[in-house]
């Protein structure tokens, strides 16, 4: 089975459409969306509608912290993220808010765990930025393979028996062989707001038969998304972030 992963769409229609087109061309059997459908971007309702349609066709979807904040509040977020969610709430239907905030925190499929942030406390939204944090997550699930988003930076962590976790940064389009004796945690890069100094949208593919994991980068019309943001009441820094690759937490 070929499994496509999209994470951190963040209301960026152009980026999401580009990833869906590219993944469709390459072919997949299962689509998994790892949370944060909305937040930051100018098209939250379209992205939500698209995700719901994909889920109706068989996609698996988990809740991200921006999705959860629509109901739980934004006290833990920085100012830009808070203002983006406040604006997003004015653009979503009540039914869409209910849908996004009711998504599961995780999903287990055979040897694989799908979650937005981590396995140790999915609802607390702690980040995985280091091998030590990745090891904590891997040790607190019996899933051999974990897939998450949240950091907006593609990274792969692996851990052998009786050895500490190590990190590896995937190269675009380069398949990574997945051992049957190691545990892995794949941090999927962001569709709608990459933070690794590469502005191209990111999605990933895991082939269960070949046991290969690959990330792909896709160009999209960044200026179109930036202009849409400028026409909203959201902070203009949201548009600048797409072009300058700025990193701001949350």
C-alpha angles and dihedrals in degrees: 000000000000113000121196119203129203121179136176099014090168098190093299103141097179093052093045093049090050092052093046091050093048095045091047091053092049092045133235138187099208132030120206122190112199101203142269097091089165140030129088096022132093100233108057096144095049092048091048092049090049093050092048090051091049091049090052087056093052108281119142115228131188131190123259129201094257090051090049093048090066086077105015097051134241104263093122094050131089120251096264093051092046093052091047091054092047089055092043090056089059090056102045126083116237088247091056092050089051091049096050096044092048097055115118119261093228143002129209121209117176107299092348132093121199118198137146101230117003145322099244097065113356094180095053093062097218114172129242105220102140139045089249092057090045091052091052090054094046093049092052095059131054089216110114092210126040126187124194144153129196101108095067088220121104112234137153124212124191134186130192124203111285091002129104121248120271132198131233128181111220120229117229112266093000113124115227116210113232116216121223092222100051132073117234138197116194116197103202115215122241127276097199107028118019116195102190097089091263110107095198118108115256134217133160140219130207120193109202094193096050091031091225129143122201135175122210130199121210128193117227138170100284093172091056091056092043092052091050089053091050089056092057132073091252119114111280088230086078089068094042091051092063092055101036097040091230118180118223120161128247 
